[in-house]
């Protein structure tokens, strides 16, 4: 299980138990490990192990009831991943990929690009957008 994907799923799950959407992504809350496991279609022990690792790294904390909350560093990382996800999803849809496929493939792309390359790609797209408008 990819810990970065888990951070994004924790962030999304604590904001809305339904699939992610832009309008509900930034609400506040907490999430249980079982909810994350169901959302990611993985086993509860896998999520528990990953959450322990993320807790050691200081990206999540657990409340007394076992619910998981992102720390400021976890929130920052999750927000960066979501920005990448939205960027790649939007670009794939603009290229003619159906939205469901675009969202799935964006999940792979968001983790495969370095921060430096992503920033250059974003800047390139911004320059192109300015030329068009």
N, C-alpha and C positions, 0 to 999 in steps of 0.2 A: 504494500500500500504506500502510495506517495504521500509524504507528510504535507507537502504544499497543497495537494488536492484536498486533503483532509481539512486544512485550515480554511480553504474556500468553502467546503461543504459545511463546516461548523458555522461559519459566518452566515451562509445562506440559510441553514436550518434554524438558527436561533432567531432569524428575522421572519421566517415564514415556513410553516411545515409543508407547504405546497411547493412545486417546482419554482425555481428562481424566476423573477421577473424584475425589470428595472424599477417599477413603481413601488415594490415592497422590499427591496433589497436593503434599504438603509434604516429600517426600524430596529429597535433595541430588544434584547432578550437573552435567554440562555437555552441550552439544548442538552438532551440526554444522549449518552452513547448509543443506546438502542435506536434512537431516532436517526442518528447519523448512519448507523449500520444499515437500517432499512432504506434510507435515502440513497446510499451508495451501492446497495445490493451486495454487501460484504458481511462477513460474520462479526458478531459482537466482540469476540476475542481479538480479532484483527484491529478493530477500532480502539479497543481498550489499550492494546500495546502501543498503537500509534499515538494515542492521547497521552500515555505515560511519557513517551519520548518528547512530545511537544511540550509537556509540562516541565520536563527537565531542562529544555532549551529556553523556557520562560515565555513561550508563545500562548499557552493556555493555562487556566487555573480551574480547579474543581471546587465546587461548593460542597457544603456538608451533605446535601442531598444527592451528591454525585453528578449534578449537572455541570456542564462544561461552559466556560466563558473565555473569550479571547482576551488576552492582555493587550496593551497598546502595541507591542511589537507584533503580535499575532494579527491584530486588526490591520496594521500597516501592510504586512505581507499579503494577507487575504485581499485587501483592496487593490494591491498591485496586480495580483493574479486575476482578479475580476476585470480590471481595466484591460489587461491583455485578452481575456476571454471575449469581452465585448468587441474589442478592436478586430480580432480575427473573425468572430461570428459575423459582424457587419460587413467585412470585406468579402467573405465567402458568399454571403447572401447577395451582395452587389454584383458578384461575378456570376450569379445564376444558380448557386447551390441552394437546395431547399432548406428552410430554416432549421428543421430537426437535424438533418445531416450536418449543416454548418455548425450548430451548437456542439454536436458530438466531436467533430473534427477539430474545432477550436480548442477543446479540452486537451487534445494532444499537442497542438501547436503552442499553446500558452506556456508550456513547460520546456519546450525544445529550443527556445530562442533566448540568447543571453540578454541581459539588461541593456548592454551597449547596442546590440543589433536591433532590439526592439525600439529603443529611442530613435535610432537612425531611420528605421522603417516608418515610425510615426511622423518624424520630421519630413521625410520624403512625401508621405501621403498629404501632409498639411500643405506643403509647397504645391503639390499637384492640385489640391482642392482650391487653393488661392488662384491658380492659373485659370481654372475652369470658371470661377465666379468673377 
